[in-house]
Amino acid sequence: MKLNITPQEIINLFESPRLALDLDDDKWQDILRVLRFNDMTATLANILSVNNIALRSHFALKHLDSSSIYAQRQAQQVRNESYSLKKLLSNAEVNPIFLKGAAYILASDENSHGRLMSDIDILVDKKCLHEVESILKSNGWREKRLDNYDEQYYRKWSHELPPFRHITSGTTLDIHHTLIPPITGKSIPIESVLAESARVDGVRQTLSLEWRLLHCIIHFFFNEDYEKPFRDLWDLKCLFCSLNDKEHLEKFLLFATALGFRTEAIYAVRLVELNFCSFKEKFGTNLDGNDTKLSKIESIFFNLIVVNMAIPRHPKLDSFLTKFSSFVMMIRGHFKKMPLKILIPHISVKVYRGVIKTVYGRYHFE
């Protein structure tokens, strides 16, 4: 049975929260299902609170208040964990830079309010990785158990170490040494990233706004998981709107282009422009100059695939086109992350090992 709501109606609530006043409990039930699936319930709760929207639906208020309390608790946990990690790694004179959700919270970005996350991501200098691992393992952190092949994948091709988990708090930690897998062939000047990092309470803790935005774009368009793209779209909207003016936006696009992410940056701009009036009000819609033009193939791909993928998702809401677009983006993400000559053997090995584990048990290769 399909839900009695459309993706656009969900997006409109985030842009025009007064629309929530006209919703009955039946409508709220479907909306909350979609929001919960996309980890966006607390985000909408914050928007309604900031705009002083007094809902008439006690059913909706109960769920929104609960999600808001949970998000606030998680945000405090992130702040506590970030303080503990910085203190722990300072013994080795390592200054971790927090990424993604943790960074948004520490930087008090607009999208941090109500944002949920499954782990904490940090960036450290690659030269410090061995020492960071050693310190973490001596202080209650344990690596996720991987077979030899997956361990090699992380060490050889990935931009991060295998995930760590704390034995008492249960926190999952991803340790990055760059912002995109080196196997992509794209190079990030990580020394500049670290040097230009932003300060929180006088200490370098997050990427600068421009790097936070670019990393968000990289994460979105070099991904293989598009089950919940709406949260990432909201991140993009909020970070874009944190830029000062149209000149700042144009400088950012030049910055992204110089680093080899022109197409992805323009896709991101056009997605946000298409979905959010607040973006248009701040920057206008005249983004059709030579610096923001897409090729004919890129334009077709954007209009047919990207636009239909980056919407609120739910199994009972998705159309065939949405599912197909997400599948195409998943395939694109794999191709973007790995050259074909490596991707095909990698997939072959994963399929083979998956079959063997199914037959002989998950620990067969250990």
Residue, then its C-alpha position, 0 to 999 in steps of 0.5 A: m500500500k502506497l503512502n499518501i504523501t509525495p517526496q515534494e510535499i516532504i521537501n516543501l515542509f522543510e522550506s515552508p514549515r507553516l504547511a505543517l499546521d494544515l496536516d491531520d494525523d493520517k497525513w502525519q503518520d505517512i510523513l513521519r514514516v518517511l522522515r524516520f526512514n531518512d533520519m530526518t525527523a529531528t531535523l524537521a522538529n528543529i525547523l518547526s521549533v525555530n519557526n515557532i510553529a505550534l502544531r495542533s496534532h498531539f500525535a505528531l508532537k509526541h514523535l517530533d519531541s521524542s526525536s528531538i530529545y534523542a538528537q540532542r542527546q546524541a549531539q552531546q555524546v559527539r561533543n563528549e567523544s570529540y573532547s575525549l579523542k582530542k585529549l587522548l591523541s594530544n599525547a602523541e601531538v596528533n590533532p584530529i579534524f572531525l568530518k561530516g556529522a561530527a564536524y557539523i555539530l562542532a561547527s554549529d552548522e544549520n544542518s547540525h540541528g537534529r542531525l543523526m549519525s551512526d559514527i564519528d569520522i576524523l581526519v589525521d595525517k597519514k604519517c600518524l596513522h600507526e601511532v593513532e592506531s596504537i593509542l586507540k587500541s591501548n585505550g579501549w578501541r578495537e578494530k572491526r573484525l575483517d577477513n584478510y581481503d577486506e583488511q587489505y582493501y582498506r590498507k591498500w585502496s581506501h581513504e580510511l582505516p577499518p572502523f574502530r569501536h569502543i568496548t564500553s561506549g559502543t561508539t564507532l570511529d572512522i579514521h581518514h587520512t584523506l577525503i577520497p580513496p586514492i584509487t580514484g586517481k584524484s588527489i586532495p592536497i591534504e596538507s592544505v586541508l589540515a592547515e586551513s581547518a577551522r577552529v572551534d573554541g580556539v582549537r582546530q577541530t573541523l574542516s573549513l566551510e569550503w572543505r566541509l562543503l566539498h567533502c559533502i559533495i564528494h561523499f554524495f557523488f562518490n558513494e555506493d549507497y543511495e538509500k537515504p539521499f535526502r539527508d545529504l541533500w539537506d546537508l548540501k543545501c545548508l552548507f551552500c546557504s552558509l556561503n556569504d553571497k553569489e560571489h562566494l558561491e562562484k569562488f567555491l565552484l572555481f575551487a571545486t573545479a581546480l581540484g577536479f570536482r567540477t561536474e559534481a559541484i555543478y550537480a550539487v548546485r543544480l540539485v539544491e537550486l531545483n529543490f529549495c527556494s531559500f537557495k534561489e532567494k540568496f543566490g538567484t537562478n542565473l547560474d548558466g554561465n560558461d563556468t556552470k554549463l554541463s555537457k549535453i550528456e551530463s545534462i541528460f544524466f542529471n535530469l534523468i538520474v540525479v534529479n530522480m534519485a535525490i529525494p526523500r525515500h521510503p520503500k512504500l513511496d519509491s517509484f520505479l524511476t527512483k529505484f532505477s536512478s538509485f541503482v544507476m548512481m550506485i553503479r556510478g559510485h563504484f566506477k568513480k571509486m575504482p578503475l575498471k581494471i581493479l573494480i572487476p577483479h574486486i567484485s569477482v573476489k567479493v562474489y566468490r568469497g561471499v558464496i564460499k562464506t555462505v557454504y562453509g561459514r563466515y569465518h572460512f577465510e580467517 
